[in-house]
Amino acid sequence: MELARKLKYTGTMVNYYFVCKRKLWLFSHNISFEQDSDVVTLGKLLSEFSYRREDKEIDIDQTIVIDWIDFRNKVIHEVKKSDAIEEAHIWQVKYYLYYLEKKGVSGFKGEINYPKLHKIQQVALSDEDRKTLDNVLEEIKNIVSLENPPTKFKKPICKSCSYFQFCWV
Ligand code: SF4
């Protein structure tokens, strides 16, 4: 309960909410495991070399970290290596736009860049999305407040999840 009271809703938490509620709980309770080092290295390399001329990893309030911002065209960018959990990526970027609006910064759009797939996904924030995110944040607070992690359910993403050993081995 104490944790929920001083909760910062990070972009990663919003992402995990859409991927797996159990993952969200484990992450929010600072339970972590080393991910496969090759996966981590690939992610860093893609981000570093695909967009090397831009300012990267813009940390706002230690709550959201935007991969890079195109200020001229008012676009925030998120770089991902795979689109396997695209819905979660989209909501993460919608949350960045929502968070910026709450800070008085409006008029931005989002873009998810998949350099390895040569794919770009545009992201915008609607009124409906704002209402959904209000509810998502409330639900995140409720999940994080639980005494124990939510029950595990096997899904395709489990095999590439850093908690796989913890949940299933
Ligand atoms: S391994 Fe599967 S059930 Fe466990 S936290 Fe990851 S996604 Fe959730």
Residues whose N, C-alpha, C, O or C-beta is under 5 A from the ligand:
A	BS01	SF4	C20 R22 K23 K152 F153 I157 C158 C161 Y163 F164 C167
